[in-house]
Amino acid sequence: MCHTVRRLCLKHSGNGYACKGAKRLMKILMYHYVRPLETSRYPSIKGRRVEEFRGQLRYLRKHFHLCSPAEIFDRLQAEESIPDNWALLTFDDGYSDHFRYVLPILDDERVSALFFPPVSVITDRRLLDVNKIHFTLAAAQSVEQVYARLIIRLGEHGFAAEDIEALKSKYYRANRFDGAEMIFIKRVLQKGLPFELRNEIASQLFVEFVSIDERAFAEELYLSLDECRIMARHGMFFGSHGRNHYWMGELNDLDQSVEISESIAFLNAIHSPLTTPLRGLAMSYPYGSYNAHTISELKKYGFAFALTTKVGDSDFSADARYEIKRYDTNDFPVN
């Protein structure tokens, strides 16, 4: 493994920091659920076990410098290069796992990380469709059972056989982690149907397989504002994940601006200037979705960088730092 620092020449560019010369490549890891899966109510949820997380930290410490978000913000601000043996931990979606299980471990290891909760899950206790889908799949006897129920629900909402086949031709395909039926369920209920309809069907399936009380489930699943503030006082950093966890690239220009501006106000509510001031702005695109206007808005609001779900080393050069790649936790060893 190369531990050579790649020196760059940086130039301030008004709304951000332009990087010229060699690329700066580091590793950014993406986490979601981190919990004692084997003793939880939903042991099949796709997450990282607590002991696996500890083991992964040991591995990362051995091979990388686990940098804090502050170190990245400071390097960009000072127009200095980022060493390529750095690694950063990021946690999306604002789960209470991050307070209950992740924070104590990071405290013990004296590691700082970057967390991206959508505003609505904290302030409104709104259960995201993505989580309705996750826990429906985790509570069901099989993926095939949920797939069959989804097909029935589509028929009940007026989808003819050819309509369903059209959806299958677009979304029925496996990826590197999930089979074709799983991806079909996720994509149809995340983006393949009109917003109101996919929300209604996701809720129907959630009630059928998991719980009739979405708000109570959200109260248990997500961080509270007080917990976010405690985490900030323990050296953790928070970034934007939008207000409503929408596919940013599919929103109109005004709605994108609202999603970003309201998330900034939320970040300022966490990082009080009198206690733990906000050191810099970073965004994790929900679902990895963005377009040219999203990037333009981030530059306007002074964001230092933005993270995608594309897989690979993290390049902070000028033409890449609003489209930064990350690795999934499953891409690295746990011991």
Backbone hydrogen bonds, N-H to C=O, Kabsch-Sander energy under -0.5 kcal/mol:
donor,donor_aa,acceptor,acceptor_aa,energy
7,R,5,V,-0.9
9,C,20,K,-1.7
10,L,8,L,-0.6
10,L,79,E,-0.5
11,K,18,A,-2.8
13,S,16,G,-1.8
15,N,13,S,-1.7
18,A,11,K,-2.3
20,K,9,C,-2.5
25,L,23,K,-0.7
26,M,24,R,-0.5
26,M,314,S,-1.6
27,K,86,W,-2.1
29,L,88,L,-2.7
30,M,327,Y,-2.6
31,Y,90,T,-2.2
35,R,48,R,-1.6
37,L,35,R,-2.1
39,T,36,P,-1.5
40,S,36,P,-0.5
40,S,37,L,-1.3
45,I,42,Y,-1.9
47,G,45,I,-1.2
48,R,33,Y,-2.8
49,R,47,G,-0.5
50,V,35,R,-0.6
53,F,49,R,-2.4
54,R,50,V,-2.2
55,G,51,E,-2.3
56,Q,52,E,-2.6
57,L,53,F,-2.2
58,R,54,R,-2.0
59,Y,55,G,-2.1
60,L,56,Q,-2.9
61,R,57,L,-2.8
62,K,58,R,-1.6
63,H,59,Y,-1.5
64,F,60,L,-2.9
65,H,85,N,-2.4
66,L,64,F,-0.7
67,C,65,H,-1.3
67,C,87,A,-1.7
71,E,68,S,-0.5
72,I,68,S,-1.2
73,F,69,P,-2.7
74,D,70,A,-2.9
75,R,71,E,-2.1
76,L,72,I,-2.5
77,Q,73,F,-2.7
78,A,74,D,-2.5
79,E,76,L,-1.0
80,E,75,R,-3.1
84,D,4,T,-0.6
86,W,83,P,-1.1
87,A,65,H,-2.3
88,L,27,K,-2.2
90,T,29,L,-2.1
91,F,114,L,-2.2
92,D,31,Y,-2.5
93,D,116,F,-2.3
96,S,221,L,-3.1
98,H,95,Y,-1.7
99,F,96,S,-1.1
100,R,96,S,-2.7
101,Y,97,D,-2.7
102,V,97,D,-1.9
103,L,98,H,-1.8
105,I,101,Y,-0.9
106,L,102,V,-2.7
107,D,103,L,-2.8
108,D,104,P,-2.3
109,E,105,I,-2.3
110,R,106,L,-0.9
110,R,107,D,-0.7
111,V,106,L,-2.4
114,L,89,L,-2.3
115,F,237,F,-2.9
116,F,91,F,-3.1
119,V,242,G,-1.8
120,S,243,R,-3.1
121,V,118,P,-0.7
122,I,118,P,-0.8
122,I,119,V,-1.1
123,T,119,V,-2.6
124,D,120,S,-1.6
125,R,120,S,-0.7
126,R,120,S,-1.3
127,L,125,R,-0.6
128,L,126,R,-0.5
131,N,128,L,-0.5
132,K,128,L,-2.0
133,I,129,D,-2.4
134,H,130,V,-2.2
135,F,131,N,-2.5
136,T,132,K,-1.9
137,L,133,I,-2.4
138,A,134,H,-1.9
139,A,135,F,-2.0
140,A,136,T,-1.7
146,V,142,S,-1.4
147,Y,143,V,-2.7
148,A,144,E,-2.4
149,R,145,Q,-2.0
150,L,146,V,-2.6
151,I,147,Y,-2.2
152,I,148,A,-1.9
153,R,149,R,-2.6
154,L,150,L,-2.7
155,G,151,I,-2.0
156,E,152,I,-2.2
157,H,153,R,-1.3
158,G,155,G,-1.7
159,F,154,L,-2.4
160,A,158,G,-0.6
164,I,160,A,-2.1
165,E,161,A,-2.2
166,A,162,E,-1.8
167,L,163,D,-1.8
168,K,164,I,-2.4
169,S,165,E,-2.4
170,K,166,A,-1.0
171,Y,167,L,-2.7
172,Y,168,K,-2.4
173,R,171,Y,-1.9
175,N,178,D,-2.3
183,I,179,G,-2.3
184,F,180,A,-2.4
185,I,181,E,-2.2
186,K,182,M,-2.4
187,R,183,I,-3.0
188,V,184,F,-2.4
189,L,185,I,-1.8
190,Q,186,K,-1.2
191,K,187,R,-2.6
192,G,187,R,-2.3
193,L,188,V,-0.9
198,R,194,P,-2.7
199,N,195,F,-2.3
200,E,196,E,-2.1
201,I,197,L,-2.6
202,A,198,R,-2.3
203,S,199,N,-2.0
204,Q,200,E,-2.2
205,L,201,I,-2.4
206,F,202,A,-2.2
207,V,203,S,-2.6
208,E,204,Q,-2.0
209,F,205,L,-2.4
210,V,206,F,-3.2
211,S,206,F,-1.4
214,E,212,I,-0.7
217,F,213,D,-1.7
218,A,214,E,-2.5
219,E,215,R,-2.5
220,E,216,A,-1.4
221,L,217,F,-2.1
222,Y,218,A,-2.4
223,L,94,G,-2.7
228,C,224,S,-2.1
229,R,225,L,-2.2
230,I,226,D,-2.3
231,M,227,E,-2.5
232,A,228,C,-2.3
233,R,229,R,-2.1
234,H,230,I,-1.2
235,G,232,A,-1.7
236,M,231,M,-2.4
237,F,113,A,-2.4
239,G,115,F,-2.9
240,S,282,A,-2.6
241,H,117,P,-0.5
241,H,242,G,-0.5
248,M,246,Y,-1.2
248,M,289,S,-0.6
250,E,247,W,-2.0
251,L,248,M,-1.7
256,Q,252,N,-2.2
257,S,253,D,-2.0
258,V,254,L,-2.2
259,E,255,D,-2.5
260,I,256,Q,-2.2
261,S,257,S,-2.9
262,E,258,V,-2.5
263,S,259,E,-1.1
264,I,260,I,-1.8
265,A,261,S,-1.9
266,F,262,E,-1.7
267,L,263,S,-2.2
268,N,264,I,-2.2
269,A,265,A,-1.2
270,I,266,F,-1.4
271,H,267,L,-3.0
272,S,270,I,-1.5
275,T,272,S,-1.4
276,T,272,S,-0.8
278,L,271,H,-0.7
279,R,277,P,-0.5
283,M,305,F,-1.5
284,S,240,S,-2.7
285,Y,283,M,-0.5
285,Y,307,L,-2.3
288,G,285,Y,-2.5
289,S,286,P,-2.1
295,I,291,N,-1.8
296,S,292,A,-2.1
297,E,293,H,-2.6
298,L,294,T,-2.3
299,K,295,I,-2.3
300,K,296,S,-2.0
301,Y,297,E,-2.2
302,G,299,K,-1.0
303,F,298,L,-2.7
304,A,281,L,-2.9
305,F,281,L,-0.9
306,A,321,R,-2.1
307,L,283,M,-3.4
308,T,324,I,-3.2
312,G,326,R,-0.9
314,S,26,M,-3.3
315,D,313,D,-0.7
316,F,24,R,-1.4
316,F,314,S,-0.6
318,A,19,C,-1.1
320,A,317,S,-2.2
321,R,317,S,-1.7
323,E,320,A,-2.3
324,I,306,A,-2.1
325,K,313,D,-0.5
326,R,310,K,-2.9
327,Y,28,I,-3.3
329,T,30,M,-1.6
331,D,328,D,-2.3
332,F,329,T,-1.6
